[in-house]
C-alpha cells in the first residue's frame, strides 16, 4: 500500500517537474524572441556615418514602405516625399524629393540614425540612437532602437534613390 502511494507520488512529481521545465523553457524562448537585436556601434566622421550599420545592405523597396508606414519610420508625418497616392504629409521637416542629389549617403545615414549629432536642438527622432543612453517612457521600447539596423539601411537605400 505504501509502495503504491510512493510510486504514485513519484510519478506525480515527475509530471509536475516536466510541466514546470516545459513552461520555463517556453518562457525563456518567448523572452529570447522579444529581446532587441544586438546594437551595432557607429562612428561619425566629418558629419557622416560612412559605413552601413552592421555591414548591412539596404533594399530601396522595403525602405519606401518603412518611410510611409505610420508605425515604423513615419517620415511622412514631418516630410514631403515623392510617393504616389499620399495626400497628407507633414511640413515640419524639409521636403525629401531630390535628397539623394543634395546629400551624401553617409550624411543621410547620420541624419536618420541620430540627427542631433548635426543639430542638437532637432526634434527629429534618432531612429538608431544608442538605446543604453536613452530613457524610454514606454517599457516595451526600453533597450531598443526605433528602427532596426536593417530598417535604417533600407530607408537609406530608398532615400539615396531620390535624385
C-alpha positions as a Markdown table, in Angstrom:
| # | Residue | x | y | z |
|---|---|---|---|---|
| 1 | Unk | 0.0 | 0.0 | 0.0 |
| 2 | Unk | 2.7 | 2.4 | 1.0 |
| 3 | Unk | 4.8 | 1.4 | -2.0 |
| 4 | Unk | 2.0 | 2.2 | -4.5 |
| 5 | Unk | 1.4 | 5.5 | -2.7 |
| 6 | Unk | 5.1 | 6.5 | -3.1 |
| 7 | Unk | 5.2 | 5.3 | -6.8 |
| 8 | Unk | 2.1 | 7.5 | -7.4 |
| 9 | Unk | 3.7 | 10.4 | -5.6 |
| 10 | Unk | 6.9 | 10.0 | -7.6 |
| 11 | Unk | 5.0 | 9.8 | -10.8 |
| 12 | Unk | 3.1 | 13.0 | -9.9 |
| 13 | Unk | 6.4 | 14.7 | -9.0 |
| 14 | Unk | 7.9 | 13.8 | -12.4 |
| 15 | Unk | 4.9 | 15.0 | -14.3 |
| 16 | Unk | 4.9 | 18.3 | -12.3 |
| 17 | Unk | 8.7 | 18.7 | -12.9 |
| 18 | Unk | 8.2 | 18.1 | -16.6 |
| 19 | Unk | 5.4 | 20.7 | -16.8 |
| 20 | Unk | 7.5 | 23.3 | -14.8 |
| 21 | Unk | 10.6 | 22.6 | -17.0 |
| 22 | Unk | 8.5 | 22.9 | -20.2 |
| 23 | Unk | 6.9 | 26.2 | -19.0 |
| 24 | Unk | 10.3 | 27.6 | -18.0 |
| 25 | Unk | 11.7 | 26.6 | -21.4 |
| 26 | Unk | 8.8 | 28.2 | -23.2 |
| 27 | Unk | 9.1 | 31.4 | -21.1 |
| 28 | Unk | 12.8 | 31.5 | -21.9 |
| 29 | Unk | 12.1 | 31.1 | -25.7 |
| 30 | Unk | 9.5 | 33.8 | -25.6 |
| 31 | Unk | 11.9 | 36.2 | -23.8 |
| 32 | Unk | 14.6 | 35.4 | -26.2 |
| 33 | Unk | 12.3 | 36.1 | -29.2 |
| 34 | Unk | 11.3 | 39.5 | -27.8 |
| 35 | Unk | 14.9 | 40.7 | -26.9 |
| 36 | Unk | 16.2 | 43.6 | -29.0 |
| 37 | Unk | 18.7 | 42.8 | -31.8 |
| 38 | Unk | 22.3 | 43.4 | -30.9 |
| 39 | Unk | 23.1 | 47.1 | -31.2 |
| 40 | Unk | 25.8 | 48.0 | -33.8 |
| 41 | Unk | 28.2 | 50.8 | -32.9 |
| 42 | Unk | 28.6 | 53.5 | -35.5 |
| 43 | Unk | 31.1 | 56.3 | -35.9 |
| 44 | Unk | 30.7 | 59.9 | -37.0 |
| 45 | Unk | 33.4 | 61.2 | -39.3 |
| 46 | Unk | 33.1 | 64.6 | -40.9 |
| 47 | Unk | 29.3 | 64.8 | -40.3 |
| 48 | Unk | 28.6 | 61.4 | -41.8 |
| 49 | Unk | 28.3 | 57.7 | -40.9 |
| 50 | Unk | 30.1 | 56.3 | -44.0 |
| 51 | Unk | 29.9 | 52.6 | -43.1 |
| 52 | Unk | 26.5 | 50.8 | -43.3 |
| 53 | Unk | 25.2 | 49.8 | -39.9 |
| 54 | Unk | 26.3 | 46.2 | -39.0 |
| 55 | Unk | 27.7 | 45.9 | -42.6 |
| 56 | Unk | 24.1 | 45.5 | -43.9 |
| 57 | Unk | 22.9 | 46.3 | -47.4 |
| 58 | Unk | 19.6 | 48.2 | -47.7 |
| 59 | Unk | 16.7 | 47.5 | -50.0 |
| 60 | Unk | 15.1 | 50.6 | -51.5 |
| 61 | Unk | 11.6 | 49.0 | -51.9 |
| 62 | Unk | 11.5 | 48.0 | -48.2 |
| 63 | Unk | 12.8 | 51.5 | -47.4 |
| 64 | Unk | 9.9 | 53.1 | -49.3 |
| 65 | Unk | 7.4 | 51.0 | -47.3 |
| 66 | Unk | 9.1 | 52.0 | -44.0 |
| 67 | Unk | 9.2 | 55.7 | -44.6 |
| 68 | Unk | 5.5 | 55.7 | -45.4 |
| 69 | Unk | 4.4 | 53.4 | -42.5 |
| 70 | Unk | 3.0 | 55.3 | -39.6 |
| 71 | Unk | 4.0 | 52.6 | -37.1 |
| 72 | Unk | 7.7 | 52.4 | -38.3 |
| 73 | Unk | 9.6 | 55.3 | -39.9 |
| 74 | Unk | 6.5 | 57.6 | -40.3 |
| 75 | Unk | 8.7 | 60.1 | -42.2 |
| 76 | Unk | 5.5 | 61.5 | -43.9 |
| 77 | Unk | 4.5 | 62.9 | -40.6 |
| 78 | Unk | 7.1 | 65.6 | -41.0 |
| 79 | Unk | 8.5 | 65.4 | -44.6 |
| 80 | Unk | 7.0 | 65.6 | -48.0 |
| 81 | Unk | 8.1 | 62.6 | -50.1 |
| 82 | Unk | 7.6 | 61.8 | -53.8 |
| 83 | Unk | 5.3 | 58.8 | -53.1 |
| 84 | Unk | 2.2 | 58.4 | -55.3 |
| 85 | Unk | -1.2 | 58.3 | -53.5 |
| 86 | Unk | -0.1 | 60.2 | -50.4 |
| 87 | Unk | -2.4 | 63.2 | -49.9 |
| 88 | Unk | -1.3 | 64.3 | -46.5 |
| 89 | Unk | 2.2 | 64.8 | -45.2 |
| 90 | Unk | 4.0 | 67.0 | -42.7 |
| 91 | Unk | 5.8 | 70.2 | -43.4 |
| 92 | Unk | 7.9 | 70.5 | -40.2 |
| 93 | Unk | 11.0 | 68.9 | -41.9 |
| 94 | Unk | 12.3 | 69.7 | -45.3 |
| 95 | Unk | 10.9 | 68.0 | -48.4 |
| 96 | Unk | 12.9 | 64.9 | -49.3 |
| 97 | Unk | 12.5 | 64.9 | -53.1 |
| 98 | Unk | 16.0 | 65.1 | -54.5 |
| 99 | Unk | 17.7 | 64.4 | -51.2 |
| 100 | Unk | 19.9 | 61.8 | -52.9 |
| 101 | Unk | 21.3 | 64.5 | -55.1 |
| 102 | Unk | 21.8 | 67.1 | -52.4 |
| 103 | Unk | 23.3 | 64.9 | -49.7 |
| 104 | Unk | 25.8 | 62.0 | -49.5 |
| 105 | Unk | 24.8 | 58.6 | -48.3 |
| 106 | Unk | 26.9 | 58.9 | -45.2 |
| 107 | Unk | 25.3 | 62.3 | -44.3 |
| 108 | Unk | 21.8 | 60.9 | -44.9 |
| 109 | Unk | 22.7 | 57.9 | -42.6 |
| 110 | Unk | 23.7 | 60.2 | -39.8 |
| 111 | Unk | 20.5 | 62.2 | -40.2 |
| 112 | Unk | 18.4 | 59.1 | -39.9 |
| 113 | Unk | 20.5 | 57.4 | -37.2 |
| 114 | Unk | 20.8 | 60.4 | -34.9 |
| 115 | Unk | 20.4 | 63.9 | -36.3 |
| 116 | Unk | 21.4 | 65.5 | -33.0 |
| 117 | Unk | 25.0 | 65.0 | -34.0 |
| 118 | Unk | 24.4 | 67.7 | -36.6 |
| 119 | Unk | 21.7 | 69.8 | -35.0 |
| 120 | Unk | 21.4 | 69.2 | -31.2 |
| 121 | Unk | 18.1 | 71.0 | -31.0 |
| 122 | Unk | 16.4 | 69.0 | -33.7 |
| 123 | Unk | 13.1 | 67.4 | -32.9 |
| 124 | Unk | 13.7 | 64.6 | -35.4 |
| 125 | Unk | 13.9 | 61.3 | -33.5 |
| 126 | Unk | 17.2 | 59.4 | -33.6 |
| 127 | Unk | 16.0 | 56.2 | -35.3 |
| 128 | Unk | 19.1 | 54.2 | -34.3 |
| 129 | Unk | 20.4 | 56.1 | -31.2 |
| 130 | Unk | 22.2 | 54.1 | -28.6 |
| 131 | Unk | 19.4 | 52.6 | -26.5 |
| 132 | Unk | 21.6 | 52.4 | -23.4 |
| 133 | Unk | 21.8 | 56.2 | -23.4 |
| 134 | Unk | 18.0 | 56.9 | -23.7 |
| 135 | Unk | 15.3 | 56.8 | -21.1 |
| 136 | Unk | 12.3 | 55.4 | -22.9 |
| 137 | Unk | 8.9 | 56.3 | -21.3 |
| 138 | Unk | 7.3 | 53.0 | -22.6 |
| 139 | Unk | 8.7 | 49.8 | -21.2 |
| 140 | Unk | 8.3 | 47.9 | -24.4 |
| 141 | Unk | 10.8 | 50.3 | -26.0 |
| 142 | Unk | 13.4 | 50.0 | -23.2 |
| 143 | Unk | 16.8 | 48.9 | -24.6 |
| 144 | Unk | 15.5 | 49.1 | -28.2 |
| 145 | Unk | 16.1 | 51.5 | -31.1 |
| 146 | Unk | 13.1 | 52.9 | -33.0 |
| 147 | Unk | 14.2 | 51.1 | -36.2 |
| 148 | Unk | 16.5 | 48.1 | -36.6 |
| 149 | Unk | 19.8 | 48.4 | -38.3 |
| 150 | Unk | 18.3 | 46.7 | -41.3 |
| 151 | Unk | 15.4 | 49.0 | -41.4 |
| 152 | Unk | 17.7 | 52.1 | -41.2 |
| 153 | Unk | 19.8 | 50.7 | -44.1 |
| 154 | Unk | 16.6 | 50.1 | -46.1 |
| 155 | Unk | 15.5 | 53.7 | -45.5 |
| 156 | Unk | 18.9 | 55.0 | -46.6 |
| 157 | Unk | 18.8 | 52.8 | -49.7 |
| 158 | Unk | 15.4 | 54.4 | -50.6 |
| 159 | Unk | 16.4 | 58.0 | -49.8 |
| 160 | Unk | 19.6 | 57.9 | -52.0 |
| 161 | Unk | 17.4 | 56.9 | -55.0 |
| 162 | Unk | 15.6 | 60.2 | -54.7 |
| 163 | Unk | 17.5 | 62.2 | -57.3 |
